[in-house]
Amino acid sequence: MASPESHNVVYTAEFIDGPLEGQVDSRVLVHGKHDSRISMLAAVEGIEALFWYDEVDERDVQGRLHVRYRFDAGDSDPYLPTDEQD
């Protein structure tokens, strides 16, 4: 069971575009701060790729920090969008 203080050490990362568009991730605050730039490892058509995301903005949603991130195609591994993505 999570302690009452656990909501103060995690935040929600929302990916607004790129290969992880629409996904959310719970991440840990480090020294009370969120990451302004994060990397995510994901498999695209069975091949692992490293994707970089940069902070767009942050907001409080029902007492929990939510940070939106935008895809940085220039620093990320190349990938080809599939027909399944919108």
C-alpha positions as CSV (number, residue, x, y, z in Angstrom):
1,M,0.0,0.0,0.0
2,A,1.3,3.5,-0.9
3,S,2.1,5.9,1.9
4,P,0.1,9.2,2.2
5,E,3.3,11.0,1.1
6,S,3.7,9.0,-2.1
7,H,1.7,11.5,-4.2
8,N,4.3,14.1,-3.3
9,V,7.2,12.3,-4.9
10,V,5.7,11.2,-8.2
11,Y,4.4,13.1,-11.2
12,T,2.6,12.2,-14.4
13,A,4.5,12.6,-17.7
14,E,2.2,13.0,-20.8
15,F,3.6,12.5,-24.3
16,I,1.8,14.8,-26.7
17,D,3.3,13.7,-30.0
18,G,5.9,11.4,-31.6
19,P,6.0,7.6,-31.3
20,L,4.7,7.7,-27.7
21,E,1.8,10.1,-28.4
22,G,-1.1,9.6,-26.0
23,Q,0.9,7.6,-23.5
24,V,1.3,8.6,-19.9
25,D,4.0,7.5,-17.4
26,S,4.4,7.9,-13.6
27,R,7.8,9.2,-12.8
28,V,9.7,10.1,-9.6
29,L,10.5,13.6,-8.7
30,V,14.3,14.0,-7.9
31,H,14.9,16.5,-5.1
32,G,11.3,17.7,-5.5
33,K,11.7,18.5,-9.2
34,H,10.6,16.9,-12.5
35,D,12.9,16.3,-15.5
36,S,12.8,18.9,-18.2
37,R,14.1,16.4,-20.7
38,I,13.5,12.6,-20.6
39,S,14.5,9.6,-22.7
40,M,12.2,6.7,-23.3
41,L,13.2,3.3,-24.8
42,A,10.5,1.7,-26.9
43,A,10.2,-1.1,-29.5
44,V,9.0,0.0,-32.9
45,E,8.2,-3.0,-35.1
46,G,10.4,-5.2,-32.9
47,I,13.4,-2.9,-32.9
48,E,14.4,-0.9,-29.8
49,A,14.7,2.8,-30.3
50,L,15.7,5.7,-27.9
51,F,13.3,8.6,-28.0
52,W,14.0,12.0,-26.4
53,Y,11.2,14.3,-25.1
54,D,11.4,17.9,-23.9
55,E,9.1,19.6,-21.4
56,V,6.3,21.8,-22.9
57,D,4.5,22.9,-19.7
58,E,3.4,21.7,-16.3
59,R,0.1,21.9,-14.3
60,D,-1.5,20.7,-11.2
61,V,-4.3,18.1,-11.7
62,Q,-6.2,17.2,-8.5
63,G,-3.1,17.8,-6.4
64,R,-0.7,15.9,-8.7
65,L,1.9,17.4,-11.0
66,H,1.4,16.7,-14.7
67,V,4.1,17.6,-17.2
68,R,3.5,17.5,-21.0
69,Y,6.5,16.5,-23.2
70,R,7.1,17.1,-26.9
71,F,9.1,14.7,-29.1
72,D,12.6,15.7,-30.2
73,A,13.0,14.0,-33.5
74,G,16.5,15.4,-34.1
75,D,18.0,13.7,-31.0
76,S,16.0,10.5,-31.2
77,D,16.6,7.3,-33.1
78,P,14.8,7.3,-36.4
79,Y,11.4,5.6,-36.7
80,L,8.7,5.3,-39.3
81,P,5.1,5.8,-38.1
82,T,2.9,2.8,-38.7
83,D,-0.6,2.9,-40.2
84,E,-1.9,2.1,-36.7
85,Q,-0.9,5.6,-35.5
86,D,-3.2,8.6,-36.1
